[in-house]
Amino acid sequence: MSEQVSVGRDYTRSNADLAAKWKIDVNRDPWSIPLEELDPAHDELFAANTVLPYFERLRKEDPVHLNETGPYGRYWSVTKYEDIMHVDTNHKIFSSDIRNGGIRLGGQRIEGEPDPLTYLPMFIMEDPPKHDEQRKAVQPMFTPQNLADLEPLIRERAGLILDALPRGETFNWVRQVSVELTGRTLATLFNVPQEDRHKLIHWSDTVERLGDPEYFETPEEGFKELWNCWEYFDGVWKDRLANPGSDLISLLAHSPSTKNMPPNEYLGNMLLLIVGGNDTTRNSITGGVLALNQYPDEYAKLIANPDIIPNMVSEIIRWQSPVAHMCRTATEDTELGGKKIRKWDKVAMWYVSGNRDDSKIDRANEFLIDREGARHHLSFGFGIHRCIGNRVGEMQLRILWEEIMKRFKKVEVVGDPKYLRSNFIRGITELPVIVRE
């Protein structure tokens, strides 16, 4: 679920300069900030994991909130469940098209010829009919039969990963479990060598770090790195033209709607599939371990009744909300939550906030693995853009926890997590743990 990350960004300034310009006090009480200045979109708030109280205040005081002065300019924060559903299910009024601004904060309407280095269209950033045609090209990979065929392989790999973990010593759960399982699954879906899974993870990480001064001096440097992804998959594409199979690249190479994609569109769709298949699931895998440690009574429920795992998986995905937001652009003047949205206004659906809306979800600010109706969360989106690989993600979480429960009494968190500096992917980059047998 990624996109052309920084359409309209000022490439003449370094990431460090931009970060310094918008530096904020991440520990400031959001209730002390004048409401008109309250902007939850600062990446640093997500890196510090201090953003949730911002959303709590907005849900209570201004659920459809206009922001005009922060790093992303004018946009509306939509923070309540029903309002988010309204936007997500009305694609004729609220566009995802990259030329209208795309699906995340930072994207701007494009006039004239876009920069071919950074303009990476993909089907999640298209409106019908092109969106529907390109999405249909990859749907056969996610049929119930294909998922059933994939399950034994995922279970085998989950077991191998868990059996190889160090005993009695601290390690980073993210790198040794979460990334490993999703990377191996991605390599299978693409039918590329398993040893190349690390490249897939690297390109996935690069997408979310384009604006991070710790990784790239300028976003342009990051985009150049992403074009290495195109070079790799260009070779795979040419192979699948001659030797078609049932993998995702073969489906793209032979579908009438995608077989003639220009290089930047092919790269865009590859990054969509990589990030959508890696970042979301891996952060739910990690977030689940963290949540169970933060709520020991819930871990006790799991130990007493492992059959609760399928329901727990849905609650983990709600709780983590691995995609923090998606954006749309209004294509006409409209109204939302009593506010007048102007044509071409940017609208951010904060899934991470809607998933904690206690007017819709009972005890929304508690992690409850036996929650009734746990599947009724926003994390996969709704409408025509609902996550195409949601069942693969759920299956990986379910299988992994089934295998964990066969082996360990507990996966114990023994240090502080480190969070991703991104307002788009709500990620965890480090989680120190020890496994107890």
N, C-alpha and C positions, 0 to 999 in steps of 0.2 A: 504494500500500500504506500508506495512512495510516489514521488513526482519529480518534475524538474524543480529543484529545490529552491532556487533563488532568482526566479524571473524578476527582472527589474532591479536587482541588487546593484549597489555601487561597487564595481570591481576595482575602482581606482584606490580604494581604501583597504587597509589590511584588516584582517579579522580582529587583531588586537586593538586597533583604533576603534572599530565599531563596538567591540565589547566594552572598552573604556567609556565610550560616549554614553552607553545605555546601562552602565553599572548601577545597581540598586542595592539597598540594604535588604538582604534576603530574610533577615530575622525580624524586620519591622512588623508590628502588629497591623494586619490589613484593616482592622476596624478603626485604626487611628488615621488612615489615609482618606482625604476627601474623596467622596464617591466618584466624582468626575475624573479623578486622577488614577483610579484603581484599574490596573491593567495586569491580568494574570498571565500574559503571553511571554514574559521575560524567561528566556531559557535558564537563567541562573536560579529562578524559583524552583524549577524542576530538578536541577542539579543538587539543590540543597534540600529537596523534598519538603518545602515549606509552602507549596502553592495551594493545598486543599482548603485552608481557611479563607483564601481569596474567593474561591467558588462558593463556600458556605455563605459568605456575606452577600455575594451577588444573587444567589438563589433566594435569599430572604428579602433583599432590598431592591434589586434591579435585575430581574432574570434575563431581560434582553437589554444589554448594556452597551452603550456606544463608547468606544475608545478612539481617540483621535491624536494623541500626542506621543505614543510610545514608539518602539522600534519598528512596528509594522503598520504605522499610519492609521488611517480610518478603517475601522471594522467593528462589527457587532459581536459581542460575546453572548452566545445562547447557552444557558446553563441548566435549564430544567427539562426533564424527561419528555414531556408532551410537546414542548416547543421544538426540541431537537427532532422528534419524530415527524413533526409537521414539515420541517425543512428537508429532512432526509427522504421523505416520501413524495415530495413535490418537485420532481426534476425539471418540469417545464418552467417553473418560476425560478428555481434555484439551480443554476448551471454549474457543472463540474469542468467545463471545457477549459483547456489550458490557455486558450487565447482570451478567455474571459477572466483568467486569474488562477485557475486550477484549484487544487484541493487542500492547500495548506497556506498558512500565514506566510507572507513574503512574496507570494505570487501576485503579479499585476496584469492588468489587461494589456494585450500586445497589439500595437499598431505598427504597420510596416513589416519589414523582414526581421525575424528574430535572429539572435546570435546562434549559429549552428552548434557551437561548443556547448551551450547551456540549455538550449531548447530541446527538451527530451519528451515528446508527447507519448502517451500511453493510454490504454483503453479505459483506465479508471478516471482519466482526465478527458474523456469524450462524452458528449451527449448522444442520445439516439439520433439517427440509426447506427452510426459508426460504432458507438460503444457496444451495442447489443451484438452486432456482427462479429466484432473482434473477441468479445467475451465468450461467445459461442464457440469460437475456434479452440479454446483450451478447456471447455467444460467436460469433454469426454474423459479427461484425466481424473475427474472427481466423481464419477458414478459410484453408486453403492458397491457394485461388483469389483471395481478397481480398488476401492478402499479395503474391501474384504480380502482381496489378494495381497494387499500391501501389509496387512496387520501382522502376519507371522514374521515378516522381515523386520519390521519395527520392533517387535517384541524381542527377537533375537539380538538386535543391536542394543537395545536398552539393557538387556542382561549383560552383554559383553562390557558395556560402558560401566555399569555399576560394579561388576566383578573386578574391574581393573582399578577401582578407586583405592587410594591409600587408607589403611586402617589406623586409627589412633593418632592421626596427625591432621593439621589444618590444611585445607586446600580451597581454591576458588570454585565454588559450585557452578558459576556461570560458564567458565572456560572448560571445565572437565566433564560437565554433564549437559547443561542446557544447550550450549553451542554445538557440542558433539552430536547430540541426537538430531537436532534440526538440520545441521550441516549434512549429515549422512542421508537424511530423508530427501533434502533438496537435490543432492547429487543423483539419487535414484530417480526422482521425478524428471530430471534433465537427461538422465542416462549418460553422465560423464563419470570419469574415474573417481573413485572414492578419495583418492589422495588429493584431488583438486577441490575438495569441499572447503579447505582453508581459504582458497581464493574467493569462493562464494561468500564466506563469512567476512573476509576483508572488504569486499566491495559493498556488502550490506552495511558494515560499520562506516565506510567512507561516506555513504549517502547522508547519514545523520551527523557527520562531523565536518561537513563542508564549511560551516561557519565557526568552527571551534579553533581558537588561536593556538591551542595546545597541539593541534594536528596539522593544520595548514595555515600558512601565512596569509593566503587569500583564498576565497572560494574557487577561483579559477584553477588553482593548483589541484584542488580536489577533483574538479571536473575532468582535468587532464588524466588523473588516475582512473576515473570511471571509464574513460575511453579504452583503457586496457581491457576492461570487461567486454566491450564490443569486439575488440580484436580476438579475444579468446572465443567468444560465441560465434563470431563470423566463421571460424574454422569448423565449429560444431554444425552450424547451419549448412555449410557446403557438404559436409559428410552426410547429413540427413537428407539432402536433396537426392543423393545417389543411393543412400541406404536407409529408407524411411522405417520408422518403428512406431511405437505407441507412446513415446515420451513427449514432453511438452514442446521441445524444439521441433520435432517432426510434425506435430500438430500445427505449429505456427508456420512452418516452411511449406506446408501443403494445403493450407486453408485458403480459399479464394480471397478472404477478407484480410489476410495478413502476409501472404506470400510475396507481395511486392512492396513491403515496407522499406522506406529509406533507412540508412544507417542510424540516424538519431532516434527514429521511432522504434526500431528494433532494440536499440540499447535501452530506451525508456521502458519498453515492455519487459525486457529481461530484468531490469532493476525492480520493477513492480513485482515480478514473480519472486525474485530473490528476497527482497525486503518483506513482502507479504508472507513468504513461507518461512522466514527465519526470525526476524525481529519480534513479531507478535507472539509466536509460540515460545520462543526462548525466554522472553520476559515473563510470560505466564508461568512457565516452569519454575523460574527463579522466584517470582513473586509468591507462588504457592508455598514454597519452603519458608520464606520469610514470614508470611502471614500465619502459618501454623505455629511457628515459634513465638510470634507476638500474641497469639491466642492459644495458650496451652490447653485450655478446656476443649478446644476444637480438635487439637491433636489427639487428645484422649478419646474423643468420639471416634476418630478415624481408627485408632488402634483397636477399640472395642468392636468396631463394625466396618471392616474394609469394603463391604458391599456398597458403602455410601460414596465410593470414589467417583462414579459418573456424575452424581449431583454436585460433589465437591469441585469437580473440574469446571462446571459452569460458574460456581461461586468464585473460584480463583480468577477466572477470566473477567468477571464483573469487577472484582475487588482491585485487580491490577490495572484494568482498562489500558491495555498495552498501546493502543492508538489513542492518544490524549485528545486529539481534535481532528476534524475534517472541515474544510471550508467549501462554501458555495458562493456564487455571485448572483445577485438578484438581476433578472433580465427584464423586470418591469417594476414600477412602484407597487409596493405591497405593504401589508401590515402584519406584525408579529408581536404577540404579547402586549398589544396596545401601543406599540411603537411604529412609526412610519419609516419603512425601509425604502430608500431611494433606489431607482434603477442604477445598476453597476456597483452598489454597495457590497462589500465583502462581509460574509456572515460565517462565523466560526461556531461549529457545533462542538461543544466541549463534552465529549462522551464521558470523560473522567468525572465531570460534575453531574451529568444526568444519571450516572450509575450510583450516585450518592444522594439522590433526590428523595427525601423521606416522605414527600407528598405522594409518591408513586410506589416506592419500595419500602416496605416495613423494616424498621431498624436498619436503614441503609448504611449507617456508619459503623456497623458491626460486621465482622467476618463470621458467617454462620454456614458451615458445610452441609447442614441438613435443611437449609433454607427451602421453604416451599416456593415453587415457581422460579427456581434459580436461573432457568434458561431465559427468563424475560429481562435480559440486560441489553445494553446498547453497543457493546464492544465490537460486534461484527457489522454494525451499521444496519440500515434497512433500505427498502426500495430496490431500485435496479442496481445499486452499487454494493449490495450486501456482500460481504467477504466470500469469494468463491471457494476458498480453501478452508472454510471454518471447520468442516468435519475432519479434515486431516489434522488440524491443530488440536481439536478436542481428542482425537484418537491417540495422538502422541502423549498428551498429558495423562490420559486414562491409563495407557499401557505402562508408562514410566512409573506412575504411582502404584500400580498393581505389582510391578517388579520390585519397587522399593520395599513394599510391605512384606514381600517374601524374604527379604534379606536383612533388613535393619530394624532395630527397635525405634531408632530415631535418627533423623538428619538434624543435627543441632547447630544452630547459628552461634558462632563464637566471637563475632566481631561486627563492626558496623558495616552496613552495605554502602556501596558507592553508586550514585545514580548518574544516568546519562544526562548530558547538558543538551536537552532538546525538549521543545514544547509539543512535538509531534509524536514521536515514539516515547512512551513513558517507560524508560528502560532502567535496568540495573546492570552495571558493568562488573561489579565485584560483590561476592557474598561469601565470606569466610565461614566454612562449616567443618564439622567433624561428624563422621558417620559412626553410630553406636550399634553394635551387633547384639 
